[in-house]
């Protein structure tokens, strides 16, 4: 792990420190007022990175910062900030069950599962830039394999994950850590600002760049399965310092769920479902008749069941595909039912 002067100076500037003076060997930074440090306090950072003692000197600075930020960071966080562009995402669950820094094992499992799912959907949204039915299987696998669990802080139970900032494709996709943080913020805030009768097509168009249904559903499930009442969410790197505190999440869950459903129904009117999967059930084996098929397929990197009604010609193809274990491609306007999608207006069906 090698510290880089570029990352170090970026951290101080993004976290409110003032570059107050420069000498031949050092840049001098004074702290922001909210740290409540003595007026005479300052930190000297060498301005020559190639000096042999630079890395050793910075280890001493880490000890100072660990003391200054004792309630917010551990020393390993600074090592990440000063040596990489990675971000650290923190979720602090605040209630009576977690006030001593412990959490029920089942609740912990659910929290990690749903954070994993939320990160996955943030990758899909970042790569596809679609409000629903995005796809990014390779990028999801690549990104998830690059994430790391982090040492946690003291106090109410905290989940900390190191999220890479690197681009996954040649396209300049949005920052995945920012995408995750901003989506949580957007979804939680609109539940306070908007009523259900205000969610219409103009709302969806106005906020389209912030909307991704699968990511919203993952965040909702994180709130539900982690049994979150009050939560502090922090995103930190050497470039940014974002923090939000949300209260009474449980009291807002029903409204959040209804908002997501309303937005999803509007999107489903215009955006076709496209996917490839295996037929696992036929309504009838009589190929001379029209019939229904049920497909299991990946939608936004999650497994779903899709029900499709076919005319007699397409149903013959479906029976043949089912018989030979072949995948089929479908495209059409769909409707979300309780545990499946139903294609209401089929646009394309073929054996792949």
ZIQUIKA-V613147 format. One record per pair of residues at least 4 apart in sequence whose C-alpha atoms are under 7 Angstrom apart, sorted by sequence separation. I is the first residue (numbers start at 1). J is the second residue. If there is no record, write none. Layout:
BEGIN
i & j
I & J
I & J
END
This chain:
BEGIN
i & j
4 & 8
5 & 9
6 & 10
7 & 11
8 & 12
9 & 13
10 & 14
11 & 15
12 & 16
13 & 17
22 & 26
23 & 27
31 & 35
37 & 41
53 & 57
54 & 58
55 & 59
56 & 60
57 & 61
58 & 62
59 & 63
60 & 64
61 & 65
62 & 66
63 & 67
64 & 68
65 & 69
66 & 70
69 & 73
70 & 74
73 & 77
75 & 79
76 & 80
77 & 81
78 & 82
79 & 83
80 & 84
81 & 85
94 & 98
95 & 99
98 & 102
103 & 107
104 & 108
105 & 109
106 & 110
107 & 111
108 & 112
109 & 113
110 & 114
111 & 115
112 & 116
113 & 117
114 & 118
115 & 119
116 & 120
117 & 121
118 & 122
119 & 123
120 & 124
121 & 125
122 & 126
123 & 127
124 & 128
125 & 129
130 & 134
136 & 140
137 & 141
138 & 142
139 & 143
140 & 144
141 & 145
142 & 146
143 & 147
175 & 179
176 & 180
177 & 181
178 & 182
179 & 183
180 & 184
181 & 185
182 & 186
183 & 187
184 & 188
185 & 189
186 & 190
187 & 191
189 & 193
190 & 194
194 & 198
199 & 203
200 & 204
201 & 205
202 & 206
203 & 207
204 & 208
207 & 211
212 & 216
213 & 217
214 & 218
215 & 219
216 & 220
217 & 221
218 & 222
219 & 223
220 & 224
221 & 225
222 & 226
223 & 227
224 & 228
236 & 240
237 & 241
248 & 252
249 & 253
252 & 256
253 & 257
254 & 258
255 & 259
256 & 260
257 & 261
258 & 262
259 & 263
260 & 264
261 & 265
262 & 266
263 & 267
264 & 268
265 & 269
267 & 271
268 & 272
298 & 302
299 & 303
310 & 314
311 & 315
312 & 316
313 & 317
314 & 318
315 & 319
316 & 320
317 & 321
318 & 322
319 & 323
320 & 324
321 & 325
322 & 326
336 & 340
337 & 341
12 & 17
13 & 18
22 & 27
49 & 54
93 & 98
94 & 99
98 & 103
103 & 108
125 & 130
153 & 158
174 & 179
223 & 228
236 & 241
298 & 303
299 & 304
310 & 315
321 & 326
336 & 341
337 & 342
21 & 27
22 & 28
80 & 86
97 & 103
128 & 134
152 & 158
167 & 173
235 & 241
236 & 242
297 & 303
298 & 304
321 & 327
335 & 341
336 & 342
21 & 28
66 & 73
128 & 135
152 & 159
235 & 242
284 & 291
296 & 303
297 & 304
334 & 341
335 & 342
20 & 28
46 & 54
66 & 74
128 & 136
152 & 160
234 & 242
235 & 243
283 & 291
296 & 304
297 & 305
334 & 342
335 & 343
19 & 28
20 & 29
66 & 75
125 & 134
127 & 136
151 & 160
234 & 243
283 & 292
296 & 305
334 & 343
335 & 344
19 & 29
20 & 30
124 & 134
150 & 160
165 & 175
233 & 243
234 & 244
282 & 292
283 & 293
295 & 305
296 & 306
333 & 343
334 & 344
18 & 29
19 & 30
30 & 41
31 & 42
124 & 135
149 & 160
150 & 161
165 & 176
233 & 244
282 & 293
294 & 305
295 & 306
332 & 343
333 & 344
334 & 345
17 & 29
18 & 30
30 & 42
124 & 136
149 & 161
150 & 162
232 & 244
233 & 245
281 & 293
282 & 294
294 & 306
295 & 307
333 & 345
17 & 30
18 & 31
29 & 42
30 & 43
62 & 75
148 & 161
149 & 162
232 & 245
281 & 294
294 & 307
332 & 345
333 & 346
17 & 31
28 & 42
29 & 43
147 & 161
148 & 162
163 & 177
231 & 245
232 & 246
279 & 293
280 & 294
293 & 307
294 & 308
332 & 346
16 & 31
17 & 32
28 & 43
29 & 44
147 & 162
148 & 163
231 & 246
279 & 294
280 & 295
292 & 307
293 & 308
331 & 346
332 & 347
16 & 32
28 & 44
62 & 78
124 & 140
147 & 163
230 & 246
231 & 247
279 & 295
280 & 296
292 & 308
293 & 309
331 & 347
332 & 348
27 & 44
28 & 45
123 & 140
147 & 164
230 & 247
278 & 295
279 & 296
292 & 309
331 & 348
26 & 44
27 & 45
146 & 164
229 & 247
230 & 248
277 & 295
278 & 296
291 & 309
292 & 310
330 & 348
331 & 349
26 & 45
27 & 46
229 & 248
230 & 249
277 & 296
278 & 297
291 & 310
330 & 349
26 & 46
27 & 47
120 & 140
229 & 249
277 & 297
290 & 310
291 & 311
329 & 349
330 & 350
25 & 46
26 & 47
228 & 249
229 & 250
276 & 297
290 & 311
329 & 350
25 & 47
228 & 250
275 & 297
290 & 312
328 & 350
329 & 351
25 & 48
275 & 298
289 & 312
328 & 351
329 & 352
275 & 299
288 & 312
291 & 315
327 & 351
328 & 352
287 & 312
290 & 315
326 & 351
327 & 352
183 & 210
287 & 315
139 & 168
187 & 216
287 & 316
321 & 351
287 & 319
306 & 340
307 & 341
308 & 342
184 & 219
305 & 340
306 & 341
307 & 342
308 & 343
304 & 340
305 & 341
306 & 342
307 & 343
279 & 322
5 & 49
127 & 173
126 & 173
213 & 260
126 & 174
278 & 326
278 & 327
126 & 176
277 & 327
278 & 328
213 & 264
276 & 327
277 & 328
3 & 55
276 & 328
277 & 329
101 & 154
123 & 176
276 & 329
101 & 155
103 & 157
122 & 176
181 & 235
275 & 329
276 & 330
100 & 155
101 & 156
102 & 157
275 & 330
99 & 155
100 & 156
101 & 157
274 & 330
275 & 331
99 & 156
122 & 179
274 & 331
98 & 156
122 & 180
273 & 331
274 & 332
98 & 157
204 & 263
272 & 331
273 & 332
272 & 332
273 & 333
119 & 180
272 & 333
273 & 334
94 & 156
271 & 333
272 & 334
93 & 156
196 & 259
199 & 262
92 & 156
93 & 157
191 & 255
199 & 263
269 & 333
92 & 157
93 & 158
191 & 256
201 & 266
268 & 333
92 & 158
268 & 334
91 & 158
92 & 159
268 & 335
90 & 158
91 & 159
90 & 159
91 & 160
90 & 160
89 & 160
90 & 161
88 & 160
89 & 161
88 & 161
89 & 162
7 & 81
8 & 82
88 & 162
89 & 163
7 & 82
87 & 162
88 & 163
7 & 83
86 & 162
87 & 163
86 & 163
87 & 164
131 & 208
4 & 82
86 & 164
87 & 165
3 & 82
4 & 83
74 & 153
86 & 165
3 & 83
73 & 153
85 & 165
131 & 211
132 & 212
2 & 83
131 & 212
132 & 213
1 & 83
130 & 212
131 & 213
132 & 214
125 & 212
87 & 177
121 & 214
122 & 215
121 & 215
118 & 215
118 & 218
117 & 218
118 & 219
114 & 218
114 & 221
115 & 222
114 & 222
111 & 222
111 & 225
110 & 225
111 & 226
110 & 226
107 & 226
95 & 229
93 & 228
95 & 230
94 & 230
93 & 230
94 & 231
93 & 231
92 & 231
93 & 232
91 & 231
92 & 232
133 & 273
91 & 232
92 & 233
91 & 233
90 & 233
91 & 234
90 & 234
89 & 234
90 & 235
89 & 235
88 & 235
89 & 236
87 & 235
88 & 236
87 & 236
88 & 237
87 & 237
86 & 237
85 & 237
85 & 238
81 & 237
82 & 238
81 & 238
137 & 301
135 & 300
133 & 299
134 & 300
135 & 301
133 & 300
124 & 300
14 & 238
14 & 239
14 & 240
15 & 241
11 & 238
14 & 241
10 & 238
11 & 239
10 & 239
8 & 238
7 & 238
END
